[in-house]
Structure formats: structure tokens, C-alpha cells
Amino acid sequence: MSIFIKKQILLRVAIGGAVITSFFFIYDMINVYILRPQRKQKIKSSIVIINGGIGTKIKRINKVSVLDIYYQFEINNKIYLQKNVFNLNFKSHGVNYLFERKLPVAYEIGNPENSFILIRPKDFEYFKVPFPDSLKWIKIDVLDDESN
């Protein structure tokens, strides 16, 4: 195989990888900046708060602070498993400090699939829910990126 053909193959692989990476980047941007705010607004306009959202899995997306936080809650004997993405850092305990904590969940009336776990003080503020004293440890230990 000639060097020219090898270079063409490498170029095509690189372009294909760039296209795929760009697709996921654009998908994430649409989700974070368009769809997520729309979903949160729907919850806000017809909100129900349920206690007992439990962090079931926490997956670090990157080495800095972006986390997938999986949680579940139960309504009428049906368990809902959901995921929200957060930019969070911790002063002392680390990400596993949230694991299996009971936290409030806001969801849209009639559509529990559209839900959001309340972790940061600004989440409570957004949904106009008083921040509970039982979660004051969050104000002490959790630092969040203002971007989400």
C-alpha cells in the first residue's frame, strides 16, 4: 500500500472522528442550552416535589467536575430512574458523598419522566422551593459551576 493511500485512509478516519465528535458536541449543546431549560420550565409551571430521590449511580464524565447523577423515586408504586448532569466539585468529601443520599425531586404534574433532582441551592431557588435545613451540608461542601 502506497504512502499516499495510507495518508488518505488516515485523513478519512480523522475526518470521520471529527464529524462524530462534532455531532455529539452539538447534541450536548442543544440538550444543555435548549431542551434542558425547556424541560425545567415545564416542571416549574406545574411542579410537584417528592422527597426521597436517591442517588443510585454517579458517573464522572470528565476529570474536572461534570457528573451524571442517576436517581430514582417512586410514585403510585412505580419506580422512575432518571439522570441529570451537573458541574459539581466538593471541598472535602468527594463525589461519593452524594451516593445514596435522599434528596428532593421536582417533577412535572402528569409527567414524572420530566424530573430534576434538587442538589444545589440555586436548584431550589429556580423552582421556588425553600432550601431544607437537613441539606445544609450541601452549602458547606458542594461547590458548583454556575454554567448549569
N, C-alpha and C positions, 0 to 999 in steps of 0.2 A: 504494500500500500504506500502510495507516494506521500510525501510530507504535505503536499497541497491538500490531498483528500483528508488526511488526519486533521489538518487545521480547519477544514470546512466542517468536519464532524464535531470537533470541539466548539467551534463557533455556534453551530446549531444547538448543541447541548446547552451552552451558556445562554443563548437567546431563549430557549425553551424554559430554562430555570428562571430567567428574569421575568418572563411572561407569567409563569405560575406564581412567583413571589409577588409580582405586581397585583395579580388578581386577588390574592389573599389580603394584601395590604389595603386595596380599595374596598374589599368586602368588610374588613375590620373598621375602616374609617366610616363607611356608610352605617354600619351597626352602631358604632360608638356615638357618632355625631348626628345621625338622623333617626334611626329606628329606636335606639335605646331611649332618647328623650321623649319620643312619641309614646312609647310603652309606659314610661314613668308618668307622663301626663295623664294617660288613661287611668292609671291606678289612682293618681291624685284626685281626679274628678269623681271617682266612685270607689273610695278606699275602704278596705276592711283590714284591721290589724289583728293578727293572731299571734299569740305567744308560743314559743316552743320551736321556732325554726332551729334546726340543729345542723351545725357544720359537719357534714359527713365525709368530705374529702376536700383537701386544699392542694392545688397543683400550682407550683411556681412556673409561670410562663417564661420569664426571663430571670437573669441573675440579679436584677435590681430590685423590683418590688411589685411587678404585675402578677396578680394571683387570680386563678379561677377558684371561686369558693362555691362548693356544692352544698346544698342544704335541702332538708325535707320538712314537710309539715303535713298535718292531717286535717281534712275537712270531710265531715259526714262519712267517716270510716274509709276514706280514700286517701292514700298517701301520694303526695306530689313531690317529685325530686326535681330540683331546679338548680341553675347555676347563674352567678353574677360574677363579673370581672371587676376587680378593684386594684388600685395602686395603693399599697399599704407598706409601711415599714414599722418596726417595733423597736422601742427603746431598749427593752431588756429581755423579754420572754421569747421572742421569736414567733414565727408564723403558726407553729403548732399550738400556741396559746389559745387560738380561736377554735381549735379542733374539738368537736362535740360540745361546744358551748350552746346554751339555749339563748336564742336571740329573736327579737320580734321580726315578723314578716308582714309586709304590706302587699295586698293583692287586690285586683280589680273585682268588684262585685260581679258575680256570674262568670268570671273567667280566672280561676285560680292559677291557670298556666301562666298568666301575666302577673308575676310577683317580683318582689325585690326585698332582699334581706337587709335589715337596718343594722348597720355596724357603726358608722361614723356619726358624730354629732350633726354634720351637715345633711346626712340622710334623714335624720329625724326632723331637722328644720325644714327640708324640702317638702316633706309630707305633712308638716304642721302637727307633728306628734311630739309630746313632751319627752325629753330625754330622761329615762328612768335612773334613779339613784343606784339601782342594782348593777348598772353598767358603767359606773364611774371609773372603773379600772381601764376602760377604753380611752377615756380622756387622758389618763395618765400614761399609758403605754403605747397607744397606737398613733403613729404619725401617718398622715395620708397626703398623697399628691393631689393638689387642687384641680387637676385636669379632668377628673371623672366624677 
